[in-house]
């Protein structure tokens, strides 16, 4: 299982709900969560064989900034 970490533009709970609708449809994702207290509004995704670029593209197409972070 890989842990992918992203900086996002998500700042509010209603935006989290929008992302939830996208991420719950991806079978490779075991779980995900946001840290909205962090200055980068971190999204952490636990997934198997999922490209970070796919997550970035998915969220960016929904109008949400998303960029993978090195950790």
LODO-26462 format. One record per atom (N, C-alpha, C): chain; residue in three letters; x negated, y negated, z negated; residue number from 1; atom name. Coordinates in steps of 0.05 Angstrom, whole numbers, plus 5000, padded with zeros to 4 digits. Layout:
BEGIN
chaine A&residu ala&X X&Y Y&Z Z&num NUM&atome CA
...
END
This chain:
BEGIN
chaine A&residu unk&X 4983&Y 5023&Z 5000&num 1&atome N
chaine A&residu unk&X 5000&Y 5000&Z 5000&num 1&atome CA
chaine A&residu unk&X 4982&Y 4975&Z 5000&num 1&atome C
chaine A&residu unk&X 4987&Y 4957&Z 5018&num 2&atome N
chaine A&residu unk&X 4972&Y 4932&Z 5019&num 2&atome CA
chaine A&residu unk&X 4988&Y 4910&Z 5005&num 2&atome C
chaine A&residu unk&X 4973&Y 4891&Z 4993&num 3&atome N
chaine A&residu unk&X 4985&Y 4867&Z 4982&num 3&atome CA
chaine A&residu unk&X 4977&Y 4844&Z 5000&num 3&atome C
chaine A&residu unk&X 4997&Y 4830&Z 5011&num 4&atome N
chaine A&residu unk&X 4992&Y 4807&Z 5028&num 4&atome CA
chaine A&residu unk&X 5001&Y 4782&Z 5013&num 4&atome C
chaine A&residu unk&X 4985&Y 4761&Z 5015&num 5&atome N
chaine A&residu unk&X 4990&Y 4737&Z 5000&num 5&atome CA
chaine A&residu unk&X 4991&Y 4713&Z 5020&num 5&atome C
chaine A&residu unk&X 5012&Y 4697&Z 5017&num 6&atome N
chaine A&residu unk&X 5017&Y 4675&Z 5036&num 6&atome CA
chaine A&residu unk&X 5023&Y 4649&Z 5021&num 6&atome C
chaine A&residu unk&X 5013&Y 4627&Z 5032&num 7&atome N
chaine A&residu unk&X 5022&Y 4601&Z 5024&num 7&atome CA
chaine A&residu unk&X 5047&Y 4594&Z 5041&num 7&atome C
chaine A&residu unk&X 5067&Y 4583&Z 5029&num 8&atome N
chaine A&residu unk&X 5092&Y 4577&Z 5043&num 8&atome CA
chaine A&residu unk&X 5102&Y 4549&Z 5037&num 8&atome C
chaine A&residu unk&X 5122&Y 4541&Z 5051&num 9&atome N
chaine A&residu unk&X 5136&Y 4515&Z 5046&num 9&atome CA
chaine A&residu unk&X 5161&Y 4519&Z 5030&num 9&atome C
chaine A&residu unk&X 5166&Y 4543&Z 5020&num 10&atome N
chaine A&residu unk&X 5190&Y 4549&Z 5004&num 10&atome CA
chaine A&residu unk&X 5187&Y 4536&Z 4977&num 10&atome C
chaine A&residu unk&X 5207&Y 4519&Z 4970&num 11&atome N
chaine A&residu unk&X 5206&Y 4505&Z 4944&num 11&atome CA
chaine A&residu unk&X 5231&Y 4509&Z 4928&num 11&atome C
chaine A&residu unk&X 5252&Y 4519&Z 4940&num 12&atome N
chaine A&residu unk&X 5278&Y 4520&Z 4926&num 12&atome CA
chaine A&residu unk&X 5289&Y 4549&Z 4928&num 12&atome C
chaine A&residu unk&X 5306&Y 4555&Z 4908&num 13&atome N
chaine A&residu unk&X 5319&Y 4582&Z 4907&num 13&atome CA
chaine A&residu unk&X 5335&Y 4588&Z 4932&num 13&atome C
chaine A&residu unk&X 5348&Y 4568&Z 4943&num 14&atome N
chaine A&residu unk&X 5364&Y 4574&Z 4968&num 14&atome CA
chaine A&residu unk&X 5346&Y 4582&Z 4991&num 14&atome C
chaine A&residu unk&X 5322&Y 4571&Z 4992&num 15&atome N
chaine A&residu unk&X 5303&Y 4579&Z 5012&num 15&atome CA
chaine A&residu unk&X 5294&Y 4608&Z 5008&num 15&atome C
chaine A&residu unk&X 5291&Y 4616&Z 4983&num 16&atome N
chaine A&residu unk&X 5283&Y 4643&Z 4976&num 16&atome CA
chaine A&residu unk&X 5305&Y 4662&Z 4986&num 16&atome C
chaine A&residu unk&X 5330&Y 4655&Z 4984&num 17&atome N
chaine A&residu unk&X 5352&Y 4671&Z 4994&num 17&atome CA
chaine A&residu unk&X 5350&Y 4675&Z 5024&num 17&atome C
chaine A&residu unk&X 5343&Y 4654&Z 5037&num 18&atome N
chaine A&residu unk&X 5340&Y 4655&Z 5067&num 18&atome CA
chaine A&residu unk&X 5317&Y 4675&Z 5074&num 18&atome C
chaine A&residu unk&X 5295&Y 4673&Z 5060&num 19&atome N
chaine A&residu unk&X 5273&Y 4692&Z 5065&num 19&atome CA
chaine A&residu unk&X 5281&Y 4720&Z 5058&num 19&atome C
chaine A&residu unk&X 5296&Y 4723&Z 5036&num 20&atome N
chaine A&residu unk&X 5305&Y 4750&Z 5028&num 20&atome CA
chaine A&residu unk&X 5321&Y 4764&Z 5051&num 20&atome C
chaine A&residu unk&X 5337&Y 4749&Z 5064&num 21&atome N
chaine A&residu unk&X 5353&Y 4760&Z 5087&num 21&atome CA
chaine A&residu unk&X 5334&Y 4771&Z 5109&num 21&atome C
chaine A&residu unk&X 5311&Y 4758&Z 5112&num 22&atome N
chaine A&residu unk&X 5292&Y 4767&Z 5132&num 22&atome CA
chaine A&residu unk&X 5276&Y 4791&Z 5123&num 22&atome C
chaine A&residu unk&X 5265&Y 4790&Z 5099&num 23&atome N
chaine A&residu unk&X 5246&Y 4810&Z 5089&num 23&atome CA
chaine A&residu unk&X 5260&Y 4836&Z 5081&num 23&atome C
chaine A&residu unk&X 5284&Y 4836&Z 5072&num 24&atome N
chaine A&residu unk&X 5297&Y 4861&Z 5064&num 24&atome CA
chaine A&residu unk&X 5304&Y 4879&Z 5088&num 24&atome C
chaine A&residu unk&X 5302&Y 4868&Z 5112&num 25&atome N
chaine A&residu unk&X 5308&Y 4884&Z 5136&num 25&atome CA
chaine A&residu unk&X 5283&Y 4899&Z 5146&num 25&atome C
chaine A&residu unk&X 5260&Y 4895&Z 5133&num 26&atome N
chaine A&residu unk&X 5235&Y 4907&Z 5142&num 26&atome CA
chaine A&residu unk&X 5229&Y 4932&Z 5125&num 26&atome C
chaine A&residu unk&X 5232&Y 4956&Z 5136&num 27&atome N
chaine A&residu unk&X 5228&Y 4980&Z 5120&num 27&atome CA
chaine A&residu unk&X 5200&Y 4984&Z 5109&num 27&atome C
chaine A&residu unk&X 5180&Y 4972&Z 5121&num 28&atome N
chaine A&residu unk&X 5152&Y 4975&Z 5112&num 28&atome CA
chaine A&residu unk&X 5146&Y 4960&Z 5086&num 28&atome C
chaine A&residu unk&X 5164&Y 4941&Z 5079&num 29&atome N
chaine A&residu unk&X 5160&Y 4926&Z 5055&num 29&atome CA
chaine A&residu unk&X 5172&Y 4940&Z 5030&num 29&atome C
chaine A&residu unk&X 5154&Y 4946&Z 5011&num 30&atome N
chaine A&residu unk&X 5163&Y 4959&Z 4986&num 30&atome CA
chaine A&residu unk&X 5175&Y 4938&Z 4967&num 30&atome C
chaine A&residu unk&X 5162&Y 4915&Z 4965&num 31&atome N
chaine A&residu unk&X 5173&Y 4894&Z 4948&num 31&atome CA
chaine A&residu unk&X 5159&Y 4868&Z 4955&num 31&atome C
chaine A&residu unk&X 5172&Y 4846&Z 4947&num 32&atome N
chaine A&residu unk&X 5161&Y 4820&Z 4952&num 32&atome CA
chaine A&residu unk&X 5170&Y 4801&Z 4930&num 32&atome C
chaine A&residu unk&X 5156&Y 4779&Z 4926&num 33&atome N
chaine A&residu unk&X 5164&Y 4758&Z 4907&num 33&atome CA
chaine A&residu unk&X 5151&Y 4732&Z 4913&num 33&atome C
chaine A&residu unk&X 5163&Y 4711&Z 4902&num 34&atome N
chaine A&residu unk&X 5152&Y 4684&Z 4905&num 34&atome CA
chaine A&residu unk&X 5142&Y 4674&Z 4878&num 34&atome C
chaine A&residu unk&X 5122&Y 4658&Z 4878&num 35&atome N
chaine A&residu unk&X 5113&Y 4643&Z 4855&num 35&atome CA
chaine A&residu unk&X 5116&Y 4613&Z 4862&num 35&atome C
chaine A&residu unk&X 5139&Y 4602&Z 4856&num 36&atome N
chaine A&residu unk&X 5145&Y 4575&Z 4863&num 36&atome CA
chaine A&residu unk&X 5132&Y 4555&Z 4843&num 36&atome C
chaine A&residu unk&X 5120&Y 4565&Z 4822&num 37&atome N
chaine A&residu unk&X 5106&Y 4548&Z 4803&num 37&atome CA
chaine A&residu unk&X 5078&Y 4542&Z 4814&num 37&atome C
chaine A&residu unk&X 5068&Y 4558&Z 4832&num 38&atome N
chaine A&residu unk&X 5041&Y 4554&Z 4844&num 38&atome CA
chaine A&residu unk&X 5043&Y 4531&Z 4864&num 38&atome C
chaine A&residu unk&X 5021&Y 4516&Z 4867&num 39&atome N
chaine A&residu unk&X 5021&Y 4493&Z 4885&num 39&atome CA
chaine A&residu unk&X 5024&Y 4502&Z 4914&num 39&atome C
chaine A&residu unk&X 5018&Y 4527&Z 4921&num 40&atome N
chaine A&residu unk&X 5021&Y 4537&Z 4948&num 40&atome CA
chaine A&residu unk&X 5047&Y 4552&Z 4953&num 40&atome C
chaine A&residu unk&X 5064&Y 4553&Z 4933&num 41&atome N
chaine A&residu unk&X 5090&Y 4567&Z 4935&num 41&atome CA
chaine A&residu unk&X 5085&Y 4595&Z 4946&num 41&atome C
chaine A&residu unk&X 5070&Y 4611&Z 4931&num 42&atome N
chaine A&residu unk&X 5060&Y 4637&Z 4940&num 42&atome CA
chaine A&residu unk&X 5082&Y 4657&Z 4945&num 42&atome C
chaine A&residu unk&X 5079&Y 4671&Z 4967&num 43&atome N
chaine A&residu unk&X 5095&Y 4695&Z 4974&num 43&atome CA
chaine A&residu unk&X 5076&Y 4719&Z 4973&num 43&atome C
chaine A&residu unk&X 5082&Y 4738&Z 4956&num 44&atome N
chaine A&residu unk&X 5067&Y 4763&Z 4955&num 44&atome CA
chaine A&residu unk&X 5085&Y 4786&Z 4967&num 44&atome C
chaine A&residu unk&X 5073&Y 4801&Z 4985&num 45&atome N
chaine A&residu unk&X 5087&Y 4823&Z 4998&num 45&atome CA
chaine A&residu unk&X 5071&Y 4848&Z 4994&num 45&atome C
chaine A&residu unk&X 5084&Y 4869&Z 4983&num 46&atome N
chaine A&residu unk&X 5072&Y 4896&Z 4983&num 46&atome CA
chaine A&residu unk&X 5084&Y 4912&Z 5005&num 46&atome C
chaine A&residu unk&X 5067&Y 4921&Z 5023&num 47&atome N
chaine A&residu unk&X 5077&Y 4935&Z 5047&num 47&atome CA
chaine A&residu unk&X 5056&Y 4955&Z 5057&num 47&atome C
chaine A&residu unk&X 5066&Y 4973&Z 5073&num 48&atome N
chaine A&residu unk&X 5048&Y 4993&Z 5085&num 48&atome CA
chaine A&residu unk&X 5048&Y 4989&Z 5115&num 48&atome C
chaine A&residu unk&X 5023&Y 4985&Z 5125&num 49&atome N
chaine A&residu unk&X 5019&Y 4982&Z 5154&num 49&atome CA
chaine A&residu unk&X 5035&Y 4959&Z 5166&num 49&atome C
chaine A&residu unk&X 5033&Y 4936&Z 5154&num 50&atome N
chaine A&residu unk&X 5047&Y 4912&Z 5164&num 50&atome CA
chaine A&residu unk&X 5027&Y 4890&Z 5168&num 50&atome C
chaine A&residu unk&X 5028&Y 4879&Z 5192&num 51&atome N
chaine A&residu unk&X 5010&Y 4857&Z 5199&num 51&atome CA
chaine A&residu unk&X 5017&Y 4831&Z 5185&num 51&atome C
chaine A&residu unk&X 4998&Y 4817&Z 5173&num 52&atome N
chaine A&residu unk&X 5004&Y 4791&Z 5162&num 52&atome CA
chaine A&residu unk&X 5015&Y 4772&Z 5183&num 52&atome C
chaine A&residu unk&X 5006&Y 4774&Z 5207&num 53&atome N
chaine A&residu unk&X 5015&Y 4757&Z 5229&num 53&atome CA
chaine A&residu unk&X 5045&Y 4761&Z 5234&num 53&atome C
chaine A&residu unk&X 5055&Y 4785&Z 5230&num 54&atome N
chaine A&residu unk&X 5084&Y 4790&Z 5233&num 54&atome CA
chaine A&residu unk&X 5100&Y 4774&Z 5213&num 54&atome C
chaine A&residu unk&X 5091&Y 4774&Z 5188&num 55&atome N
chaine A&residu unk&X 5105&Y 4759&Z 5167&num 55&atome CA
chaine A&residu unk&X 5104&Y 4729&Z 5174&num 55&atome C
chaine A&residu unk&X 5080&Y 4720&Z 5181&num 56&atome N
chaine A&residu unk&X 5076&Y 4691&Z 5188&num 56&atome CA
chaine A&residu unk&X 5096&Y 4683&Z 5210&num 56&atome C
chaine A&residu unk&X 5096&Y 4699&Z 5231&num 57&atome N
chaine A&residu unk&X 5113&Y 4693&Z 5254&num 57&atome CA
chaine A&residu unk&X 5143&Y 4694&Z 5247&num 57&atome C
chaine A&residu unk&X 5151&Y 4714&Z 5231&num 58&atome N
chaine A&residu unk&X 5179&Y 4717&Z 5223&num 58&atome CA
chaine A&residu unk&X 5188&Y 4692&Z 5208&num 58&atome C
chaine A&residu unk&X 5172&Y 4683&Z 5188&num 59&atome N
chaine A&residu unk&X 5180&Y 4660&Z 5173&num 59&atome CA
chaine A&residu unk&X 5178&Y 4634&Z 5189&num 59&atome C
chaine A&residu unk&X 5158&Y 4631&Z 5205&num 60&atome N
chaine A&residu unk&X 5155&Y 4607&Z 5221&num 60&atome CA
chaine A&residu unk&X 5177&Y 4604&Z 5241&num 60&atome C
chaine A&residu unk&X 5187&Y 4626&Z 5252&num 61&atome N
chaine A&residu unk&X 5210&Y 4625&Z 5270&num 61&atome CA
chaine A&residu unk&X 5235&Y 4617&Z 5256&num 61&atome C
chaine A&residu unk&X 5236&Y 4621&Z 5229&num 62&atome N
chaine A&residu unk&X 5259&Y 4612&Z 5213&num 62&atome CA
chaine A&residu unk&X 5255&Y 4584&Z 5203&num 62&atome C
chaine A&residu unk&X 5233&Y 4571&Z 5211&num 63&atome N
chaine A&residu unk&X 5229&Y 4543&Z 5203&num 63&atome CA
chaine A&residu unk&X 5214&Y 4540&Z 5176&num 63&atome C
chaine A&residu unk&X 5200&Y 4561&Z 5168&num 64&atome N
chaine A&residu unk&X 5186&Y 4561&Z 5142&num 64&atome CA
chaine A&residu unk&X 5156&Y 4563&Z 5147&num 64&atome C
chaine A&residu unk&X 5141&Y 4545&Z 5137&num 65&atome N
chaine A&residu unk&X 5112&Y 4547&Z 5139&num 65&atome CA
chaine A&residu unk&X 5102&Y 4571&Z 5123&num 65&atome C
chaine A&residu unk&X 5084&Y 4586&Z 5136&num 66&atome N
chaine A&residu unk&X 5074&Y 4611&Z 5123&num 66&atome CA
chaine A&residu unk&X 5047&Y 4617&Z 5134&num 66&atome C
chaine A&residu unk&X 5027&Y 4618&Z 5116&num 67&atome N
chaine A&residu unk&X 4999&Y 4624&Z 5125&num 67&atome CA
chaine A&residu unk&X 4986&Y 4643&Z 5105&num 67&atome C
chaine A&residu unk&X 4974&Y 4664&Z 5115&num 68&atome N
chaine A&residu unk&X 4961&Y 4684&Z 5098&num 68&atome CA
chaine A&residu unk&X 4938&Y 4670&Z 5083&num 68&atome C
chaine A&residu unk&X 4935&Y 4678&Z 5058&num 69&atome N
chaine A&residu unk&X 4912&Y 4668&Z 5042&num 69&atome CA
chaine A&residu unk&X 4893&Y 4691&Z 5036&num 69&atome C
chaine A&residu unk&X 4868&Y 4684&Z 5035&num 70&atome N
chaine A&residu unk&X 4848&Y 4704&Z 5026&num 70&atome CA
chaine A&residu unk&X 4847&Y 4703&Z 4996&num 70&atome C
chaine A&residu unk&X 4847&Y 4726&Z 4984&num 71&atome N
chaine A&residu unk&X 4846&Y 4727&Z 4954&num 71&atome CA
chaine A&residu unk&X 4825&Y 4746&Z 4945&num 71&atome C
END
